[in-house]
Amino acid sequence: MLLCGVDEAGRGPIAGPVTAAAVILPEDFPTEVLADSKALTPDQREQAAGLIRARALALATGWATPQEIDRLNIHRATLLAMARALGRLGLRPDLVLVDGLFTPPVDLPCRAVVRGDSSVPAIMAASIIAKTVRDRWMRLYARREPLYGFEQHKGYPTPGHRQKVRQFGLSPIHRRSFRISPPG
């Protein structure tokens, strides 16, 4: 049975895309390297991501842009990114397990798993891939827009990031539908 895990990274930031990953692991994958991506250090995530990329039977990512997030809302944009990842997978899974409460609109058997990113190996792997790929994109984008420090906060609403927005205004990747900068 081909089991696919799906998870996302980037729902909470005020800038950048939301990224989803879909991963099918082989039965003999060393699951001890897996965990919820938020529980791993950046180095641990990168090491695990390398192993996942090398050993996965299938792996794909999907994205929704800040403009799509603003137009659709973050929930629907996340499901769109998940559907895009599944559409690029290359193998048709028998079952898709998705972290959270909702599944994307795809023609595949899907089941939502609350806290799946800490209990289902394929979802853990998807969590790691989504996070490492999105973080890499944010670091690369920081070279294009160096004023905001995206390489440090990855678009999350840190006090320093909010201060940069007050100082420089919005960048092209800021989510205009989000509360970006409180008065102050």
C-alpha positions, 0 to 999 in steps of 0.5 A: 500500500502506497501511503502519502504524507502531506503537510505544509509550512508557512501558514503563520508568516506575514510574508512569503508563500505557503509551501506543502510537501507530499512524501511517500516513504519506503517501508524500510525508511529509518523513521528514527530521524523523523519528528515534527519539523518544529521539534528539530534544529535547522541542522537536524531538519537539513540532515533528515531532508537529505535522507528523505530526498535520497530514499523517498519513493516519491516526493513533491512540493506545491506552493501558493503565492502571497497574492493567492493567499490574499485572494483566497485566504490562508486556509484555502491557499494551503489546501491549494498548495497541498493539491499542487504537491499531490498533483506533481507527485509522480506516483498515485498513492493508495491513501493520503494522510494530511496533517490537521483537520482538512484535506485538499480537493483532490481525486485521491482517498484522503484522511486528515490526522490531527497532530499527524506531524508528530505521529505519522512518519510520512507526514513528519517527512512531509513536514520536514521537506515543506519547512526546509524548502520554504526556509531555503526559498526565504533565504534566497529571496532575502538576497533580492530584498535584503532590507527585511531580514527574511533570512533570519525570521523567514517571514514570521511576525517577529518584533524586528520584522514588524519594525522593518515593515514600519521602516521600509513599508511592504515588500512584494511578498508581504501578505496584505490580508494579514495584520502585518504591523500593529500601531507603534 
